[in-house]
Amino acid sequence: MFAKVVAVSLLTLASGQLLAAECKVTVDSTDQMSYNTKEITIDKSCKTFTVELTHSGSLPKNVMGHNWVLSKEADTQAIATDGIAAGIDKSYLKDGDTRVIAHTKIIGAGEKDSVTFDVSKLKADEQYNFFCTFPGHISMMKGTVTLK
Ligand code: CO
């Protein structure tokens, strides 16, 4: 009897997990100055969302470094421009830049970094981008983030 109750509970748990939204994504970056995705959709049911950034290339971070930065579309270019002077040790982000909603550090080949942020910081009617602030990369390394 006890075993049967446990089995039913486990089944319920498993189906609940299948229905739950995925609140995590892995984004890969490359030696070709690119991400493997142009669009990230975040489900409104997620309390937090985690992005894991990987780098599948072979070049080091001082040559082909990448980060993953999230901001409103309207702030994207200015964040990247202001980040150039900050240098690689600051992951090409200006100190205390409040326009940045979330970001990883700059990584090179074979490295990874992840960031988790509160989904309550995003609004469904706002346009968001993710992008790389390594100098010159934003033209190739930019995509959209949508809350749905
Ligand atoms: Co980059």
Backbone and ligand atoms as CSV (ligand in chain L), in Angstrom:
chain,resi,resn,atom,element,x,y,z
A,1,MET,N,N,0.843,-1.209,0.000
A,1,MET,CA,C,0.000,0.000,0.000
A,1,MET,C,C,0.874,1.255,0.000
A,2,PHE,N,N,1.813,1.273,0.920
A,2,PHE,CA,C,2.709,2.430,1.012
A,2,PHE,C,C,3.487,2.609,-0.310
A,3,ALA,N,N,3.979,1.497,-0.841
A,3,ALA,CA,C,4.755,1.539,-2.089
A,3,ALA,C,C,3.908,2.092,-3.227
A,4,LYS,N,N,2.636,1.716,-3.245
A,4,LYS,CA,C,1.748,2.170,-4.322
A,4,LYS,C,C,1.559,3.702,-4.237
A,5,VAL,N,N,1.380,4.192,-3.042
A,5,VAL,CA,C,1.203,5.646,-2.844
A,5,VAL,C,C,2.459,6.381,-3.311
A,6,VAL,N,N,3.599,5.846,-2.963
A,6,VAL,CA,C,4.866,6.465,-3.366
A,6,VAL,C,C,4.985,6.484,-4.884
A,7,ALA,N,N,4.611,5.361,-5.514
A,7,ALA,CA,C,4.711,5.265,-6.971
A,7,ALA,C,C,3.818,6.303,-7.644
A,8,VAL,N,N,2.607,6.452,-7.143
A,8,VAL,CA,C,1.675,7.433,-7.720
A,8,VAL,C,C,2.216,8.844,-7.525
A,9,SER,N,N,2.773,9.111,-6.358
A,9,SER,CA,C,3.334,10.435,-6.084
A,9,SER,C,C,4.483,10.748,-7.032
A,10,LEU,N,N,5.304,9.782,-7.292
A,10,LEU,CA,C,6.437,9.985,-8.201
A,10,LEU,C,C,5.943,10.268,-9.618
A,11,LEU,N,N,4.906,9.556,-10.030
A,11,LEU,CA,C,4.340,9.782,-11.367
A,11,LEU,C,C,3.811,11.212,-11.475
A,12,THR,N,N,3.117,11.655,-10.449
A,12,THR,CA,C,2.559,13.015,-10.435
A,12,THR,C,C,3.679,14.038,-10.530
A,13,LEU,N,N,4.726,13.792,-9.779
A,13,LEU,CA,C,5.884,14.688,-9.782
A,13,LEU,C,C,6.514,14.755,-11.175
A,14,ALA,N,N,6.668,13.591,-11.806
A,14,ALA,CA,C,7.304,13.535,-13.128
A,14,ALA,C,C,6.488,14.302,-14.160
A,15,SER,N,N,5.164,14.137,-14.157
A,15,SER,CA,C,4.344,14.820,-15.162
A,15,SER,C,C,4.343,16.325,-14.897
A,16,GLY,N,N,4.396,16.709,-13.628
A,16,GLY,CA,C,4.464,18.135,-13.296
A,16,GLY,C,C,5.710,18.764,-13.862
A,17,GLN,N,N,6.804,18.046,-13.817
A,17,GLN,CA,C,8.064,18.584,-14.351
A,17,GLN,C,C,8.016,18.711,-15.869
A,18,LEU,N,N,7.304,17.795,-16.500
A,18,LEU,CA,C,7.190,17.871,-17.961
A,18,LEU,C,C,6.407,19.105,-18.383
A,19,LEU,N,N,5.409,19.469,-17.588
A,19,LEU,CA,C,4.566,20.606,-17.938
A,19,LEU,C,C,5.245,21.940,-17.608
A,20,ALA,N,N,6.144,21.928,-16.652
A,20,ALA,CA,C,6.767,23.180,-16.228
A,20,ALA,C,C,7.642,23.751,-17.347
A,21,ALA,N,N,7.679,25.070,-17.410
A,21,ALA,CA,C,8.486,25.727,-18.436
A,21,ALA,C,C,9.964,25.530,-18.140
A,22,GLU,N,N,10.763,25.522,-19.179
A,22,GLU,CA,C,12.225,25.463,-19.041
A,22,GLU,C,C,12.695,26.870,-18.695
A,23,CYS,N,N,13.300,27.025,-17.544
A,23,CYS,CA,C,13.718,28.352,-17.098
A,23,CYS,C,C,15.236,28.502,-17.182
A,24,LYS,N,N,15.803,27.850,-18.173
A,24,LYS,CA,C,17.250,27.825,-18.327
A,24,LYS,C,C,17.559,27.597,-19.804
A,25,VAL,N,N,18.625,28.221,-20.287
A,25,VAL,CA,C,19.049,27.959,-21.661
A,25,VAL,C,C,20.580,27.987,-21.710
A,26,THR,N,N,21.123,27.160,-22.576
A,26,THR,CA,C,22.563,27.209,-22.819
A,26,THR,C,C,22.782,27.887,-24.163
A,27,VAL,N,N,23.627,28.892,-24.168
A,27,VAL,CA,C,23.967,29.609,-25.403
A,27,VAL,C,C,25.442,29.346,-25.683
A,28,ASP,N,N,25.712,28.840,-26.870
A,28,ASP,CA,C,27.110,28.601,-27.238
A,28,ASP,C,C,27.630,29.759,-28.085
A,29,SER,N,N,28.912,30.054,-27.923
A,29,SER,CA,C,29.556,31.085,-28.736
A,29,SER,C,C,30.756,30.449,-29.438
A,30,THR,N,N,31.230,31.100,-30.504
A,30,THR,CA,C,32.185,30.446,-31.397
A,30,THR,C,C,33.358,31.350,-31.783
A,31,ASP,N,N,34.310,30.763,-32.489
A,31,ASP,CA,C,35.421,31.535,-33.059
A,31,ASP,C,C,34.963,32.397,-34.234
A,32,GLN,N,N,33.748,32.149,-34.720
A,32,GLN,CA,C,33.220,32.928,-35.856
A,32,GLN,C,C,32.453,34.160,-35.375
A,33,MET,N,N,32.713,34.573,-34.119
A,33,MET,CA,C,32.061,35.763,-33.571
A,33,MET,C,C,30.544,35.639,-33.636
A,34,SER,N,N,30.036,34.504,-33.150
A,34,SER,CA,C,28.590,34.289,-33.202
A,34,SER,C,C,28.093,33.505,-31.991
A,35,TYR,N,N,26.787,33.662,-31.730
A,35,TYR,CA,C,26.078,32.812,-30.778
A,35,TYR,C,C,25.332,31.765,-31.609
A,36,ASN,N,N,24.912,30.685,-30.970
A,36,ASN,CA,C,24.151,29.668,-31.714
A,36,ASN,C,C,22.651,29.937,-31.694
A,37,THR,N,N,22.245,31.092,-31.185
A,37,THR,CA,C,20.835,31.444,-31.212
A,37,THR,C,C,20.683,32.952,-31.399
A,38,LYS,N,N,19.562,33.345,-31.991
A,38,LYS,CA,C,19.262,34.767,-32.195
A,38,LYS,C,C,18.067,35.203,-31.350
A,39,GLU,N,N,17.366,34.228,-30.758
A,39,GLU,CA,C,16.142,34.536,-30.010
A,39,GLU,C,C,16.073,33.675,-28.760
A,40,ILE,N,N,15.765,34.321,-27.650
A,40,ILE,CA,C,15.517,33.587,-26.405
A,40,ILE,C,C,14.143,34.014,-25.910
A,41,THR,N,N,13.289,33.031,-25.645
A,41,THR,CA,C,11.964,33.314,-25.108
A,41,THR,C,C,11.909,32.811,-23.670
A,42,ILE,N,N,11.469,33.688,-22.783
A,42,ILE,CA,C,11.362,33.342,-21.368
A,42,ILE,C,C,9.892,33.216,-21.014
A,43,ASP,N,N,9.532,32.084,-20.415
A,43,ASP,CA,C,8.144,31.872,-20.023
A,43,ASP,C,C,7.828,32.696,-18.770
A,44,LYS,N,N,6.665,33.345,-18.803
A,44,LYS,CA,C,6.242,34.188,-17.671
A,44,LYS,C,C,6.169,33.422,-16.359
A,45,SER,N,N,5.985,32.122,-16.442
A,45,SER,CA,C,5.865,31.329,-15.205
A,45,SER,C,C,7.219,31.151,-14.502
A,46,CYS,N,N,8.301,31.485,-15.167
A,46,CYS,CA,C,9.631,31.360,-14.546
A,46,CYS,C,C,9.832,32.495,-13.537
A,47,LYS,N,N,10.248,32.149,-12.327
A,47,LYS,CA,C,10.579,33.186,-11.331
A,47,LYS,C,C,11.969,33.746,-11.605
A,48,THR,N,N,12.875,32.830,-11.904
A,48,THR,CA,C,14.225,33.223,-12.294
A,48,THR,C,C,14.539,32.532,-13.612
A,49,PHE,N,N,15.537,33.062,-14.322
A,49,PHE,CA,C,15.956,32.454,-15.582
A,49,PHE,C,C,17.480,32.406,-15.572
A,50,THR,N,N,18.004,31.291,-16.040
A,50,THR,CA,C,19.451,31.090,-16.036
A,50,THR,C,C,19.968,30.929,-17.457
A,51,VAL,N,N,21.015,31.653,-17.783
A,51,VAL,CA,C,21.690,31.503,-19.068
A,51,VAL,C,C,23.093,30.981,-18.799
A,52,GLU,N,N,23.406,29.864,-19.423
A,52,GLU,CA,C,24.769,29.346,-19.354
A,52,GLU,C,C,25.426,29.634,-20.695
A,53,LEU,N,N,26.528,30.358,-20.646
A,53,LEU,CA,C,27.272,30.691,-21.856
A,53,LEU,C,C,28.467,29.751,-21.979
A,54,THR,N,N,28.597,29.130,-23.150
A,54,THR,CA,C,29.759,28.281,-23.423
A,54,THR,C,C,30.502,28.848,-24.635
A,55,HIS,N,N,31.715,28.381,-24.848
A,55,HIS,CA,C,32.533,28.843,-25.982
A,55,HIS,C,C,33.162,27.604,-26.615
A,56,SER,N,N,32.653,27.212,-27.776
A,56,SER,CA,C,33.098,25.969,-28.407
A,56,SER,C,C,34.256,26.174,-29.383
A,57,GLY,N,N,34.797,27.386,-29.433
A,57,GLY,CA,C,35.900,27.640,-30.349
A,57,GLY,C,C,37.236,27.233,-29.764
A,58,SER,N,N,38.315,27.759,-30.355
A,58,SER,CA,C,39.654,27.435,-29.854
A,58,SER,C,C,40.480,28.673,-29.510
A,59,LEU,N,N,39.904,29.846,-29.677
A,59,LEU,CA,C,40.643,31.091,-29.433
A,59,LEU,C,C,40.453,31.593,-27.998
A,60,PRO,N,N,41.520,32.161,-27.396
A,60,PRO,CA,C,41.429,32.658,-26.021
A,60,PRO,C,C,40.593,33.931,-25.917
A,61,LYS,N,N,40.261,34.278,-24.672
A,61,LYS,CA,C,39.315,35.382,-24.477
A,61,LYS,C,C,39.858,36.748,-24.884
A,62,ASN,N,N,41.183,36.923,-24.874
A,62,ASN,CA,C,41.713,38.228,-25.283
A,62,ASN,C,C,41.656,38.419,-26.801
A,63,VAL,N,N,41.448,37.323,-27.534
A,63,VAL,CA,C,41.355,37.380,-28.999
A,63,VAL,C,C,39.889,37.276,-29.461
A,64,MET,N,N,39.157,36.312,-28.891
A,64,MET,CA,C,37.784,36.044,-29.324
A,64,MET,C,C,36.906,35.855,-28.089
A,65,GLY,N,N,36.965,36.831,-27.181
A,65,GLY,CA,C,36.190,36.747,-25.942
A,65,GLY,C,C,34.715,37.047,-26.167
A,66,HIS,N,N,33.880,36.383,-25.379
A,66,HIS,CA,C,32.427,36.605,-25.474
A,66,HIS,C,C,31.810,36.669,-24.084
A,67,ASN,N,N,30.837,37.560,-23.951
A,67,ASN,CA,C,29.987,37.524,-22.767
A,67,ASN,C,C,28.536,37.505,-23.229
A,68,TRP,N,N,27.639,37.431,-22.295
A,68,TRP,CA,C,26.192,37.456,-22.589
A,68,TRP,C,C,25.607,38.532,-21.690
A,69,VAL,N,N,25.154,39.609,-22.320
A,69,VAL,CA,C,24.652,40.767,-21.584
A,69,VAL,C,C,23.196,40.982,-21.979
A,70,LEU,N,N,22.359,41.281,-20.996
A,70,LEU,CA,C,20.926,41.518,-21.235
A,70,LEU,C,C,20.581,42.957,-20.890
A,71,SER,N,N,19.873,43.619,-21.816
A,71,SER,CA,C,19.401,44.983,-21.543
A,71,SER,C,C,18.173,45.271,-22.395
A,72,LYS,N,N,17.544,46.407,-22.097
A,72,LYS,CA,C,16.491,46.895,-22.988
A,72,LYS,C,C,17.134,47.180,-24.339
A,73,GLU,N,N,16.358,46.996,-25.391
A,73,GLU,CA,C,16.853,47.246,-26.747
A,73,GLU,C,C,17.422,48.669,-26.858
A,74,ALA,N,N,16.735,49.618,-26.245
A,74,ALA,CA,C,17.134,51.024,-26.351
A,74,ALA,C,C,18.502,51.302,-25.709
A,75,ASP,N,N,18.940,50.466,-24.779
A,75,ASP,CA,C,20.210,50.692,-24.065
A,75,ASP,C,C,21.378,49.903,-24.639
A,76,THR,N,N,21.102,48.986,-25.539
A,76,THR,CA,C,22.100,48.010,-25.986
A,76,THR,C,C,23.378,48.656,-26.535
A,77,GLN,N,N,23.236,49.518,-27.511
A,77,GLN,CA,C,24.419,50.080,-28.179
A,77,GLN,C,C,25.259,50.925,-27.223
A,78,ALA,N,N,24.596,51.707,-26.384
A,78,ALA,CA,C,25.328,52.572,-25.452
A,78,ALA,C,C,26.096,51.748,-24.415
A,79,ILE,N,N,25.531,50.653,-23.978
A,79,ILE,CA,C,26.225,49.782,-23.014
A,79,ILE,C,C,27.501,49.233,-23.641
A,80,ALA,N,N,27.389,48.790,-24.888
A,80,ALA,CA,C,28.564,48.233,-25.581
A,80,ALA,C,C,29.614,49.313,-25.824
A,81,THR,N,N,29.189,50.491,-26.236
A,81,THR,CA,C,30.124,51.587,-26.503
A,81,THR,C,C,30.837,52.013,-25.214
A,82,ASP,N,N,30.087,52.175,-24.140
A,82,ASP,CA,C,30.679,52.579,-22.856
A,82,ASP,C,C,31.562,51.479,-22.263
A,83,GLY,N,N,31.304,50.232,-22.640
A,83,GLY,CA,C,32.062,49.113,-22.072
A,83,GLY,C,C,33.464,48.972,-22.626
A,84,ILE,N,N,33.711,49.527,-23.804
A,84,ILE,CA,C,35.021,49.349,-24.447
A,84,ILE,C,C,36.149,49.843,-23.544
A,85,ALA,N,N,35.952,51.022,-22.946
A,85,ALA,CA,C,36.994,51.610,-22.098
A,85,ALA,C,C,37.210,50.839,-20.796
A,86,ALA,N,N,36.232,50.034,-20.394
A,86,ALA,CA,C,36.337,49.302,-19.123
A,86,ALA,C,C,37.395,48.205,-19.188
A,87,GLY,N,N,37.638,47.678,-20.377
A,87,GLY,CA,C,38.669,46.651,-20.530
A,87,GLY,C,C,38.193,45.245,-20.214
A,88,ILE,N,N,39.038,44.293,-20.569
A,88,ILE,CA,C,38.640,42.888,-20.467
A,88,ILE,C,C,38.501,42.424,-19.019
A,89,ASP,N,N,39.294,43.001,-18.099
A,89,ASP,CA,C,39.189,42.578,-16.698
A,89,ASP,C,C,37.831,42.926,-16.093
A,90,LYS,N,N,37.161,43.898,-16.677
A,90,LYS,CA,C,35.814,44.270,-16.208
A,90,LYS,C,C,34.762,43.699,-17.169
A,91,SER,N,N,35.178,42.744,-17.998
A,91,SER,CA,C,34.284,42.123,-18.975
A,91,SER,C,C,33.656,43.147,-19.926
A,92,TYR,N,N,34.412,44.202,-20.219
A,92,TYR,CA,C,33.945,45.246,-21.142
A,92,TYR,C,C,32.570,45.779,-20.757
A,93,LEU,N,N,32.426,46.053,-19.450
A,93,LEU,CA,C,31.201,46.679,-18.947
A,93,LEU,C,C,31.596,47.788,-17.979
A,94,LYS,N,N,30.988,48.940,-18.160
A,94,LYS,CA,C,31.254,50.076,-17.287
A,94,LYS,C,C,30.853,49.715,-15.855
A,95,ASP,N,N,31.673,50.100,-14.879
A,95,ASP,CA,C,31.367,49.840,-13.468
A,95,ASP,C,C,29.978,50.361,-13.112
A,96,GLY,N,N,29.189,49.515,-12.466
A,96,GLY,CA,C,27.888,49.951,-11.943
A,96,GLY,C,C,26.896,50.397,-12.995
A,97,ASP,N,N,27.007,49.854,-14.195
A,97,ASP,CA,C,26.087,50.251,-15.275
A,97,ASP,C,C,24.681,49.701,-14.984
A,98,THR,N,N,23.790,50.591,-14.545
A,98,THR,CA,C,22.451,50.150,-14.121
A,98,THR,C,C,21.548,49.784,-15.296
A,99,ARG,N,N,22.018,50.062,-16.520
A,99,ARG,CA,C,21.217,49.663,-17.694
A,99,ARG,C,C,21.359,48.165,-17.959
A,100,VAL,N,N,22.404,47.553,-17.401
A,100,VAL,CA,C,22.624,46.111,-17.576
A,100,VAL,C,C,21.705,45.345,-16.629
A,101,ILE,N,N,20.849,44.502,-17.195
A,101,ILE,CA,C,19.908,43.725,-16.379
A,101,ILE,C,C,20.586,42.469,-15.840
A,102,ALA,N,N,21.413,41.848,-16.653
A,102,ALA,CA,C,22.145,40.648,-16.240
A,102,ALA,C,C,23.317,40.470,-17.191
A,103,HIS,N,N,24.386,39.826,-16.693
A,103,HIS,CA,C,25.507,39.557,-17.591
A,103,HIS,C,C,26.402,38.458,-17.053
A,104,THR,N,N,27.052,37.761,-17.968
A,104,THR,CA,C,28.125,36.839,-17.590
A,104,THR,C,C,29.435,37.612,-17.716
A,105,LYS,N,N,30.519,36.953,-17.291
A,105,LYS,CA,C,31.839,37.517,-17.551
A,105,LYS,C,C,32.255,37.148,-18.983
A,106,ILE,N,N,33.335,37.736,-19.439
A,106,ILE,CA,C,33.908,37.384,-20.740
A,106,ILE,C,C,34.621,36.032,-20.621
A,107,ILE,N,N,34.334,35.143,-21.568
A,107,ILE,CA,C,34.990,33.828,-21.559
A,107,ILE,C,C,35.708,33.586,-22.883
A,108,GLY,N,N,36.657,32.670,-22.840
A,108,GLY,CA,C,37.357,32.236,-24.041
A,108,GLY,C,C,37.075,30.763,-24.308
A,109,ALA,N,N,37.775,30.211,-25.287
A,109,ALA,CA,C,37.560,28.822,-25.697
A,109,ALA,C,C,37.584,27.853,-24.523
A,110,GLY,N,N,36.599,26.956,-24.499
A,110,GLY,CA,C,36.548,25.906,-23.488
A,110,GLY,C,C,36.045,26.360,-22.128
A,111,GLU,N,N,35.783,27.650,-21.984
A,111,GLU,CA,C,35.303,28.163,-20.693
A,111,GLU,C,C,33.784,28.279,-20.712
A,112,LYS,N,N,33.209,28.449,-19.518
A,112,LYS,CA,C,31.788,28.710,-19.435
A,112,LYS,C,C,31.510,29.608,-18.244
A,113,ASP,N,N,30.380,30.288,-18.300
A,113,ASP,CA,C,29.932,31.097,-17.170
A,113,ASP,C,C,28.413,31.147,-17.237
A,114,SER,N,N,27.776,31.323,-16.107
A,114,SER,CA,C,26.317,31.407,-16.131
A,114,SER,C,C,25.842,32.563,-15.276
A,115,VAL,N,N,24.621,33.011,-15.568
A,115,VAL,CA,C,24.013,34.098,-14.812
A,115,VAL,C,C,22.538,33.754,-14.601
A,116,THR,N,N,22.048,34.054,-13.411
A,116,THR,CA,C,20.630,33.845,-13.084
A,116,THR,C,C,20.046,35.183,-12.670
A,117,PHE,N,N,18.895,35.525,-13.229
A,117,PHE,CA,C,18.281,36.812,-12.891
A,117,PHE,C,C,16.789,36.635,-12.622
A,118,ASP,N,N,16.210,37.617,-11.924
A,118,ASP,CA,C,14.777,37.600,-11.620
A,118,ASP,C,C,13.987,37.986,-12.860
A,119,VAL,N,N,13.046,37.138,-13.230
A,119,VAL,CA,C,12.216,37.410,-14.412
A,119,VAL,C,C,11.310,38.618,-14.171
A,120,SER,N,N,11.068,38.948,-12.910
A,120,SER,CA,C,10.225,40.118,-12.597
A,120,SER,C,C,10.863,41.423,-13.087
A,121,LYS,N,N,12.145,41.379,-13.456
A,121,LYS,CA,C,12.809,42.574,-14.007
A,121,LYS,C,C,12.394,42.846,-15.450
A,122,LEU,N,N,11.719,41.874,-16.090
A,122,LEU,CA,C,11.331,42.028,-17.494
A,122,LEU,C,C,9.834,42.283,-17.627
A,123,LYS,N,N,9.485,43.059,-18.658
A,123,LYS,CA,C,8.071,43.329,-18.952
A,123,LYS,C,C,7.738,42.741,-20.317
A,124,ALA,N,N,6.521,42.245,-20.454
A,124,ALA,CA,C,6.118,41.585,-21.698
A,124,ALA,C,C,6.044,42.563,-22.872
A,125,ASP,N,N,5.811,43.848,-22.606
A,125,ASP,CA,C,5.648,44.803,-23.707
A,125,ASP,C,C,6.934,45.577,-24.017
A,126,GLU,N,N,8.064,45.130,-23.449
A,126,GLU,CA,C,9.349,45.808,-23.680
A,126,GLU,C,C,10.220,44.948,-24.612
A,127,GLN,N,N,11.085,45.622,-25.388
A,127,GLN,CA,C,12.012,44.898,-26.268
A,127,GLN,C,C,13.362,44.761,-25.574
A,128,TYR,N,N,13.876,43.548,-25.527
A,128,TYR,CA,C,15.173,43.289,-24.886
A,128,TYR,C,C,16.127,42.620,-25.865
A,129,ASN,N,N,17.413,42.886,-25.664
A,129,ASN,CA,C,18.456,42.226,-26.447
A,129,ASN,C,C,19.426,41.506,-25.539
A,130,PHE,N,N,20.057,40.476,-26.084
A,130,PHE,CA,C,21.283,39.959,-25.469
A,130,PHE,C,C,22.389,40.209,-26.488
A,131,PHE,N,N,23.602,40.413,-25.979
A,131,PHE,CA,C,24.685,40.800,-26.881
A,131,PHE,C,C,26.029,40.620,-26.197
A,132,CYS,N,N,27.093,40.708,-26.999
A,132,CYS,CA,C,28.468,40.602,-26.513
A,132,CYS,C,C,29.096,41.984,-26.547
A,133,THR,N,N,29.777,42.369,-25.443
A,133,THR,CA,C,30.389,43.698,-25.389
A,133,THR,C,C,31.889,43.689,-25.690
A,134,PHE,N,N,32.428,42.542,-26.117
A,134,PHE,CA,C,33.822,42.552,-26.591
A,134,PHE,C,C,33.866,43.528,-27.768
A,135,PRO,N,N,34.868,44.428,-27.795
A,135,PRO,CA,C,34.875,45.478,-28.831
A,135,PRO,C,C,34.666,44.931,-30.250
A,136,GLY,N,N,33.699,45.488,-30.943
A,136,GLY,CA,C,33.427,45.116,-32.329
A,136,GLY,C,C,32.509,43.928,-32.519
A,137,HIS,N,N,32.138,43.250,-31.448
A,137,HIS,CA,C,31.356,42.015,-31.614
A,137,HIS,C,C,29.855,42.225,-31.731
A,138,ILE,N,N,29.354,43.368,-31.272
A,138,ILE,CA,C,27.904,43.530,-31.187
A,138,ILE,C,C,27.215,43.457,-32.556
A,139,SER,N,N,27.930,43.822,-33.605
A,139,SER,CA,C,27.300,43.790,-34.933
A,139,SER,C,C,26.908,42.362,-35.327
A,140,MET,N,N,27.704,41.385,-34.875
A,140,MET,CA,C,27.430,39.979,-35.198
A,140,MET,C,C,26.744,39.249,-34.045
A,141,MET,N,N,27.031,39.705,-32.835
A,141,MET,CA,C,26.598,38.946,-31.657
A,141,MET,C,C,25.493,39.692,-30.914
A,142,LYS,N,N,24.292,39.558,-31.441
A,142,LYS,CA,C,23.137,40.229,-30.834
A,142,LYS,C,C,21.897,39.415,-31.151
A,143,GLY,N,N,20.998,39.315,-30.176
A,143,GLY,CA,C,19.735,38.612,-30.385
A,143,GLY,C,C,18.666,39.206,-29.497
A,144,THR,N,N,17.464,38.679,-29.610
A,144,THR,CA,C,16.338,39.235,-28.847
A,144,THR,C,C,15.962,38.334,-27.673
A,145,VAL,N,N,15.469,38.972,-26.633
A,145,VAL,CA,C,14.916,38.252,-25.485
A,145,VAL,C,C,13.474,38.711,-25.319
A,146,THR,N,N,12.560,37.752,-25.294
A,146,THR,CA,C,11.133,38.048,-25.217
A,146,THR,C,C,10.519,37.314,-24.034
A,147,LEU,N,N,9.684,38.016,-23.301
A,147,LEU,CA,C,8.933,37.416,-22.200
A,147,LEU,C,C,7.551,37.031,-22.727
A,148,LYS,N,N,7.190,35.745,-22.572
A,148,LYS,CA,C,5.872,35.313,-23.079
A,148,LYS,C,C,5.132,34.479,-22.052
L,1,CO,CO,CO,32.136,38.266,-28.406
